Amino acid sequence: MHYTLSPITKITLDGREFFVKRDETIDPYLSGNKYRKLYTLLETPKNSFTKIISYGGTQSNAMLALAAICKSKEWEFVYYTKTISTIIKAQEYGNYYEALSLGMQIVELEYDLYKEYISGLRLDLDEKTLLIDQGGADTRAKKGLEVLAEELREQFKAQELSSMKAIATPSGTGTTALYLALSLPEYIIYTTPCIGNVEYLKEQMQALHTIPKNLIILEPKKKYHFAKLYDEFFDVYERLHESGIEFDLLYAPSMWLSLLENTQESILYIHSGGLSGNRSMLERYKRKN
Ligand SMILES: *Cc1c(COP(=O)(O)O)cnc(C)c1O
């Protein structure tokens, strides 16, 4: 994988100007914050491990990113998930399909057994096997976000960006927002919970590190359930797309809506990738309307 610094571009949304760090352009499988969070693993020599195991959602972006890394490193990749729907199994596109074609081995666990089985995974690991927690929520993610912070400091030296004081990125586990805020104490980092509520997000973050003061969690105006369809999500997705950039349909819409409602200052949005999941989300929106 040959990575060169991702560019920053400008877009207009509702008459406001925003800047976007184009991390979605890094790689089709390993893009956005998954590239950042898994940076340490990418830098790990091949012979350090023979197998990576992880667990979580069937359409997870982290799962696809791990599958891509394991393929390039020739590591076995075993992924544990709850029972997979027949619709997803039949699809010849999307993260699950792509990850399988990259060599992922899948283990389906019944709903009732899932939690206990997952907590047992870390008990019998040999030294050549690495367990990565769901969504890459791991202290190893720190390094990659420090690299991103350094890139931003360089790019903020440009005239147009020199007065920038705030950065935004949506949260699942909160790993990205947390380590970015810790790496850039001189900037405000805005985030919003896309999975669970503010309390749940704080708990997830605190499991990794104390939450720094420059990290501001914006509470969504309405209670959104992860991966459900919302007209206002699709609407802001379309408006962003029209203004020149495609974002993911799971995390980005809620962050953009929160920024429009709660902020006034100039903001740099970190594009966290996730476009590989859009086709199936767009199909669902099409069926709905
Ligand atoms: C994984 C992901 C997130 C959430 O990142 P966390 O570090 O888990 O908070 C946000 N946006 C996109 C597009 C993602 O794929």
The ligand as an SDF file (V2000), in Angstrom:
LIG
                    3D

 15 15  0  0  0  0  0  0  0  0999 V2000
  -15.6500    3.1660   11.9820 C   0  0  0  0  0  0  0  0  0  0  0  0
  -16.2500    4.4420   11.5140 C   0  0  0  0  0  0  0  0  0  0  0  0
  -16.5420    5.4860   12.3970 C   0  0  0  0  0  0  0  0  0  0  0  0
  -16.3920    5.3510   13.8930 C   0  0  0  0  0  0  0  0  0  0  0  0
  -15.0650    5.3580   14.3430 O   0  0  0  0  0  0  0  0  0  0  0  0
  -14.7360    5.1110   15.8800 P   0  0  0  0  0  0  0  0  0  0  0  0
  -13.2560    5.2490   15.9730 O   0  0  0  0  0  0  0  0  0  0  0  0
  -15.1850    3.7170   16.2040 O   0  0  0  0  0  0  0  0  0  0  0  0
  -15.4660    6.1080   16.6850 O   0  0  0  0  0  0  0  0  0  0  0  0
  -17.0340    6.6770   11.8710 C   0  0  0  0  0  0  0  0  0  0  0  0
  -17.2600    6.8250   10.5460 N   0  0  0  0  0  0  0  0  0  0  0  0
  -17.0080    5.8220    9.6730 C   0  0  0  0  0  0  0  0  0  0  0  0
  -17.3070    6.0390    8.2290 C   0  0  0  0  0  0  0  0  0  0  0  0
  -16.4990    4.5990   10.1140 C   0  0  0  0  0  0  0  0  0  0  0  0
  -16.2670    3.6180    9.2310 O   0  0  0  0  0  0  0  0  0  0  0  0
  1  2  1  0
  2  3  1  0
  2 14  2  0
  3  4  1  0
  3 10  2  0
  4  5  1  0
  5  6  1  0
  6  7  2  0
  6  8  1  0
  6  9  1  0
 10 11  1  0
 11 12  2  0
 12 13  1  0
 12 14  1  0
 14 15  1  0
M  END
$$$$
